[in-house]
Amino acid sequence: MPAHKSAATRTLIGVDVGSTHIKAALVAPGSGPGTGVLHVARRATDTHVVRGGGAYHRPAELLAAVSSAIAECVAAAGARNKPAAIGIASMSESGVPIDRRNLPVGHILAWYDPRPERQAAWLERQIGAPELFARTGLRPEPKYTLPKLLWLREQRAADFTRLRRWAGVAELVALDLTGQLATNASLACRTLAFDVTKRVWDPELLGLASLVPDEMPVVLPLGQAAGGLTAAAAARLGLPSGTPVAIAGQDHLAGALGAGVVKPGDALDSMGSAEATLLVTKRPQLTEDVRRAGFSTGCHAVDGLAYVVGGLQSSGALVEWFLDTFMPATTDVVDRYARFLELLEKAGPGPVEPIVRPYLRGRTAPHRDPSATLEFEGIRETHGLVDLAAAVIDGAAYHVRWMLDELARITVTPLDRVKLTGGGARNRRWMVAKAALGPGRLEVVRTEEAAALGAALVAGIACGAYESVASALVDASPFDRVTAPATIRARYDAAYLDRWLPAVITRLRQSGPS
């Protein structure tokens, strides 16, 4: 089967709307593994902080940044290779009310905004955590959409009363471009209002927020376009009216598609501001072991597949915190990160003596603990910034090893190899620490923007550039194996088993059951 239907297919655009950055990738279909990314446009995701811990994005700012990134890719393609379709992936859980004119109302609460905590607790009392998990694959936590809806109804009543439909971030972008509201199951299943077994909106759960399924986005099969560009959007982007726009799904799952992680037993470590470790399964794993360990389960972006996932809410965000706290701000953000890498080079092979429990935003899995905090232990007067920088990296790597071990245990699946995606892959010392800790072989995906690539592959299916998901995967990213010398593996293993894990388990026992 050919990789794509027609050699005349021009280019594709994949968009990844994250909580820190927005990326748009220009991709040439049929170029072969990892060779088709021609250009990447990046924009910052503007985030506004509320006193007391809240955070939000303004829809107009986010949509303008997305359009700007897409337009840059269109310009880079040139008149003879104009993109034939656009795919949209995004962070999940966040969203905004849509009024009768198809316009967003109010702000987009950041996915990590803790303010709906009381509403999440109310949901647990109303339905019960085991029952919620049995239907949605999720625990009642403030980051999910349903608690956010309840919070909006209570705290932003004027905005909520104007709600005619609800849009997540990817859905909002597609609505802005096409006038149509649609989603993918991998996004719908992160709302706490979607039945992951039946793959439909749950009327009872939505009813708790005074909503009905018709007010939620329609769930489309992967690769079916949500709609075509409106005349206004087409003029803004420099593309023909009617150009197909498809929802590619949640960013981590779109990244899994771009990395070729699409078979049961495949494992992915997706690094960003937050980090997710997921295992592809045939169906959602709705067991008490999965729930009690703090993992969630849901629908893969690829129809007919599911996954189990655990998350570290402060991975790249922990590095940002370190830079903000210990390294003076400069006008050159790239230079500041380069200085951080220089510190790691000076640290040499790990591990270092101080240990870090990397819970800047609490712990999700294993064993959820919202009260868990960022802690440094074992610091001596001989330790300096070099040691602290290396300890931050090591601490995040130790936690991912813990997540992967627990993921293998609760699913009874040996993790022989793990693919890794995301910007953290540029950090050589971090990669060596991960390779040293295992548990399986580490394969670093060569394309840095795997989620944007995955979104472009979905766009290709929508416009007929690819005949199927299988043919699109011909253009998925290749990978490079990263290894660590046996001596370093032994040192990291000892530090993890003898020092880091016992310290975390001690804190876990002190805080009680999650």
N, C-alpha and C positions, 0 to 999 in steps of 0.2 A: 504494500500500500504506500503511495507517495506521501511525503510529509505534508504536502498541502495540495489543494485542488488545482490551483492555477499559478503558473509562473508569473502571471501579470499582477498578482497581489502585491500591493505596494509595501507599506509599513503598517505597524500597529503601535498603539500607545497603551501602556499599563500604568495606572496610578495607584500609589499606596499612600493613604492619608493616615499618618500616625499622630500620636499625641505630642511629639517633639518636632518632627519634620514631615513635610509632604514631598514625595518623590514621584516624578513622571519619567518613564523610560520609553524611549523610541526603539522599537524592535523590528528587525527584518525577518519575516517568517521564512522557514526553510533554509536558514543559513547553517544549521547544524548546532550541536550542543555548545551552548555558552558563547557562540560567536555572533549572535544576532543583535546584541544590545549596542545600538549606534550612538546613543546620547542619553544622558540622565540630567533632568532639571530638578533642582532642590529648592524648597522654600521652607522657612521656619513656620511652625504651627504656633500662632499667637495664643498664649494662655494667660488668663487673668486670674489673680489670686484674691481670695476673699479672706478677710481676717477671721481666724478660727479654723482654718484648714480647708475651706472650700476652694474650688477652681473651676473655671469655665472657659469656653471658646465662644467668640461672637460669630454667628453664621456668616455674616457678610464678609468678615475678614478671611474666614476659612475658604469660602467659595471663591473669593478673589484670588487667593493664593493658588488654589487648584487650577483655576482658569489660566493664570499666569504661567504655571508650570507646563500645562498642556500646550499653550500657545508657543512656548519656547521650543517644545519638541516638534510642533508643526513647522515652525520656521527652520529648525535644523534639518527636517526631512526634505525641504525644498519643494518647488512646485511640481516636479515630475514624480515625486515619491510620497505624495500626501497620504497620511494615515487612513486606512480603510475602516478602522473601528477603534473604540476606546473601551478598556476594561477598568473597573473601579474596585479596589480593595481598601479596607479601612480598619481602624481600631473598632472594637465592638463595645457594646454596653451603653455608649453615649448616644444621645439623640435629642430631638427637639420637636415640639408641637408644630403642626402645619395647619394653617387656617383655610378658610373656604376659597381663598384666592391662590392656594398652593404656595404661600409664603411662610417662612419660618417665624415663629413667635417666641421672643425671649432668647435665652442663651442655651448653649449646649453644655450641660454639666460634664466636666471631665470624668472619664471612667473611674478614676481613683478618688473622686470627691467623696468624703466620708459623711457628708451631712444627712443622707438618707438612712443612717444607722438605726434610728428609732423605728422607721417604717419597715426595715428588714426584720427587726425583732418582732414587730407586730405580725408580719407574714408568717414567721415561724410559730407564733402562738395560734394563729388562725388555722393554718393548714398542717403544721408539723414538719420539721426538717426531713424526716425519712420519707414522708409522702411527697413533699416538694421534689426531693431528689429522684424518687421513683418515676415522676412524670417529666421533669425537666433536665435531670442530670446535674443539677446545680444545688448548692447550699444557699440559704437566704442571706445574702451579703449586700451591703449598701452599694457596691459597684454596679450591680445588675440593673436592667432597665425598669423592671416592675417597681422596686423600691423608689427609684427616681420619679416614676410617674405618681406614686402616692405622695412623695414629698412635694412635687409640683402642685398637685391638687390642694395640698394643705398650705404651702408656703407661697405659692405664686398663683393664687386662684384666678386672678384676672387673665393671666396667660393661658391657664388650663381651660378656662371656659371657651376660649377661642379655638381650642383643638378640634379639628375635624378628622385629622389623620396623624399618625406618628411616623417620624422618619429617623432612622439611625444615620450615622455619618455618611456611609457609602450611598445609602438611599437618598439622602439630602442632595448629594452631589449629582446623582443620576436624575433626580427630580429637577434640579436646576438646569441640567443640560437637555432633558427630553420632555419634561412636563409629566412624566409617568413615575409612579411610585411602586417599586418592586425591590425584592431582596433575594438573598441566597440562604439556604438552610443553615449554613455555618454562622451567619450573622443572627438569624432568627433565634437560634438555639442558645444565644447568650443573653436573652432578655428575661429569663425566669418566667416566661409566659408562653412557651412553645413546648408542645408534647414531642419529645425526641423519638419516641417509638412510632407514633402515628404520623409524625412530621407535619403537624398542623398547629395553628394557634389554639391555645387552651381557653375556651370561653369562660370557665369558672375563674381562672386566675386573672384574666383580663377584666372580668366583672368586678373584681376587688378594687380596681382603679377606675371603675365606671366606664370601661371601654368594651367594645365588641370586636370580633375578628375582622370585620369589614373596615375597621379604622386602622388596621395594621397593614404594612406592605404585603402585596401578593408574593408568595414564595415561588420563584421560577427555577426550573432545572438549570444546571450549570451550562453556560454557553448560549442560552436563549436571551436575546437582547431585551432590555427593559423598554427600549424605544429608540427612536432616531433623534439626532440633534434638531432642536427647533431652529427656525430661521434666525432668531436673535442670538442663540448660543453659537450657531455656525458662523455667523458674521464676527462674533467676538473672538472665536478661536482660529478663524481662517480656514475652515473646513466646509465641505458641501453640506447643505441641509439634508437631514435624514441619515447621516453617518451613524451606524449602529453603536449603541452604548450598552454594555453588559455589566452586571454585578458579579465580581469575581469572588467575593466572600470576605471573611475575617482575615486580617493581615497575616496572622500566623499560618492559617490554612492556605491562603494564596501563596505564601512562601513555601509551604510544603509542596504545592503543585509546581512551583518554579524550580524546586530542588529535586523533583521526581519522587517525593515521599508519598506514594499513593498505593501501597500494597499493605495488607494486614501484616503486622510484625515490623514494619518500617518505623524508625524512631527519628525524631527531629528535636534539636536544641535551637530555638529561635531567639536570637539576642536582639534586644532593642533597649528602650528606656526600661521596660520590663522584660523579663525572660520567661519563655515557656518551654517546657519539655513535654513532648506528646508522643504517644504511641498509636499508630493506626490500627484499628480493629474492624471486624466485620459488622459489628452492631454496637450500640451504646452499652457500656458496662455499668448497669444500674444496681450494683451490689453494695451491701453495707460496708464491706471492706474499703471500697473505693471512696464512699462518702466519709467514713470515719477518718480516713487518712488525709482528708482535705482536698482530694482531687475532684475534678469534674469530668463529665463525659458528654459528648455531643455529636453533631453531624459534621463530617468532613465537607470541604467545598465540593469534592467529587461525589456525585450521587451514588448511593449504595454503600458508602463507607462511613465509618464513625471513628472516634478517637477517645483516648483518655489523656487528660492534660493536668499538669501542675505548673504553678507559676511562682516566680520570684518578682515581686512588684518593684524592686529597686535593684536593677542590674546596671544598665547604662546610667540610670538616674543616680546610682550610688557614686559613679565616677564624676558625674556633674556636681554632686554635692561636695565631693572631695575638692574639685577644682574651685568651686565657689568659696569653700571654707578655708583652704590652706594655700591657694595660689592666687595672687592679686589679679583682678580682672584686667584684661587688655582689650584693645579694639580688635585684635586679631584672634578670633576664637580658635582657628586652626593652630596657630602658634601655641596657644595655651595647652591644647591637647598634645602637641608635639613635645612640650616640656614635660608633660605627664609621662609620655613614653620614654623620655630620657631618664626620668627617675627610675622607671622599671628596668631600663638597661643597666643602670648603676647597681640595682639590687642583685643582678645576676640570677643564676638558677635558684629556683625556690625549693622548699617553702621557707618563709621567714618565721621568726620566733613569735611575734605578736599574732594573735588570732582575732578575727573579726566575725561577729554575728551580723550578717548584712541586712538587717530588717529596718530599713529606713521608713518603710510604710507598713510595718507589721509583717506577719508571715501568713501566707495562704496555704501552702502545702510544702512538705507533709505537716499534718496536725495544725490546722489553722489557729492562729493566735493574733488577733488584731492589736493586742497590747505589746507584742514583741517589739523590741527597740534595737537600734544600731548600737553595738557594744564593741569596744576594743579591750582586749585582755592581754596581760603579759608585757606591757610596755615598760621599758627601763630607760634610764637617763641616757644610755648609750644609743638608743634608737632615735632616728631622725625621720625627715620627710620621705626619704627613700624607702625605709622600712614600712612606714604607714601606707604609702602608695601600693607597695607590693602586698601588704596584708589585706587591703581592700579587695584586690584582684583574687588573692587566694581564698578569702572568705566567701566570695560569690561562687568561686569554682567548687569549694567544699559543699555549699548548699545544693548546687546542681547535681553533684555526685549523690547526695542524700536523696534528692527527688528521683533520680534515675533508679537507684537501688530500690526505693519504695514502689516505683512504677513497675519494675520487673517483678517484685514480690506480689503485689496485689492482683496483677494480671496473669501471673504464672507464665511470663514470657521472657526468655533469655534475651538480653540486649547485646547482641554480638557486635553491632556497629551502630553509631549514632551520627547522623548528618547534622552539620551546624551551619546556620545562616545568620546574617546580620552584620552590622558595622563593627561589633566587637571582634570579628575575625581578623581585623587589621592589627590587633594587639597580639604580637607574637608571644609574649610571656604568658598572657591569658590562655592562649591556645595550647601552649606546652603544659600549663597546669592542668587544663582539661584533659589533654591526652594522657598525662601521667595518672590522673585519677580514674579515668575510664568511666563506666565499667567495660564498655566495648571499644572497638576500633573507632577513632575519630576521623570523620571525613568532612573537611571544610569545603562548603559549596563555593565555587570560584566566583560566581556572580554575586556582588555585594548586595544588590537590590533584588533579592529573590522574590519578594512579594510583588514588586512592580513587574518583574518578568512573568510571574504567574498570572497577574492580571492581564498582561498583554496576550498570553496564550489563550485565556478565556475570550478576549476580544477576537482573536483569530478564529475560534470556533464559531462565534456569533456571526462573523461576516463570511464564513465559508473558506477561509484560508486554510483551516484544518478540517478534516472530515470528522474527527472525534477527539476525545481526550487523549486516547492512545497515540494518535498521530501528532498531536500537539507536543507530547512529551519528547518527541525527537529533538525539540529545541530547548528542553530543560537544561539547566546548568550542569556542567561537569563538576568534579570535586577533586580536591587534593588531600591525600592522607597526611595527617600530622602525627608524629611519634615523639616519644620522650625516652631518653636513655634509661636503662634499667635502674641505675643508681638514683636518678631523680624520681622514678616511679616508686621506688621503695621508700624514699624519704616522704613523698607526698602521702603515700598510703599510711605510713606510720603516723604522720601528723594528723591525718583525718581520723583514723581509728582510735588513736591514743589520746588526742587532745581536743580536736574540734568537736567531733560527734558527742563524746561524753559531756562536754560543757553545754552543748545545746540540749541534750537529753535531760541534764540536771535542771536547766531552766524550765523545760517542758513539764517535768514532774512537779516543780515548785508552783507553776501556774495552774495545774490541774487539767482535767480533760477539756478538749476543745469542743 
